[in-house]
Amino acid sequence: MTEIPLYFITVMPRIKAQNVPRWLAIDLPSLILGLQHFAVPFVFDIRFIAWRALMFIPFAFCFGIVRSWQLRLLPYIAVIHVLMDLSFAIMLLSVVN
């Protein structure tokens, strides 16, 4: 529940305040949010790491674009992110058992 507000309420406006192009203020937090998910679970397989990174990056960019247009949609985006994390937790637990 903290990643979305951190990147899109705290980081994105601070980048915008630095007078950088708008696309960069959207892309940087989105890219970092997407890439941080590549290591969970960390498996020493470059194909799996690439798949995990590329799997979440499109969603992160959609979150960033939607957030830049409509701040009031942020709670819904956070709920979608929690559901995605929950699906990951279920996947991880099914592998462990």
N, C-alpha and C positions, 0 to 999 in steps of 0.2 A: 504493500500500500504506500510505501514511501518513495519508490523509484520514480513514478510518474510525476508526483508533485515536485520532487527534487529537480528533475531535469526540465520540466515544462513550466513550473511556476517560479523556480529560483534561478536556474542556470540560463534558460532561454531569454528572459528579460534582461539579465545582466549582459549577455552577449549582445543583444540588440542595443543596449545602452552604450556600447563601445563603438557605435556607428559603423558596424560591419554590415555587409549586404544581408537583406532579410533571409535569403535562401541559406546563407551560412549559419545564421542564428537558429534556423530550423534544423538544418542538416547535422550540425555537430552534436547537439544533445541526442538526436534520434540515432545517429550512428553509434555513439557511446552506449546508449541504452540497448541497442541491438547486439552490439559486440560483447557486452558483458555477460550475455546468456550463452556464449559458446562453450564455456567451461563447466557447465552443469548438465550432466555429470561429466567430469573430465576423463575422457578415454583417449589413450595415446594412439589415435588413428586420425590422420589428417583429413580423410574423407568425412568422418563423423564430426570433427570439429568444424569443418567448412559447412556441413549440412546444418548444424546447430546455429552457426552464425547467420547463414543465409536464410534460415527458417524464420528467425525473429526480426531481422532487419526490415523487411517490407511492412510489418505491423508497426514497428517503431517509427518509420517514416510517415505512415498513415496517422499515427497518434500525433506526431509533431505538426503535420499539416492541419489536421482537424483542430488541434489546440491553438494554432496561430489564427484560425478563423473564429472559433467559438470557445471562449473560456468556460462557458457554462456546461459544455459537454465533458469537461474533465472528470467529474465523478463517474460517468458512464465508461469512459476510457479506463479509469482505474479498476472498475468492476470487471471489465473485459480482461484486463491484465491479470487480475487475481484468478479468474477462471482459467486463463492459460497456464498460470503457475500451478493451479490445482491439478490440471490435467497432467502436467509434468510430474508432480508429486505422486500421483496415482501410477504413472508409468514407472517411476523409479521404485516405488514400493512393490509393484508387480515383478520387477526384475530381481529385487532383493529376496523376496520370499520364494 
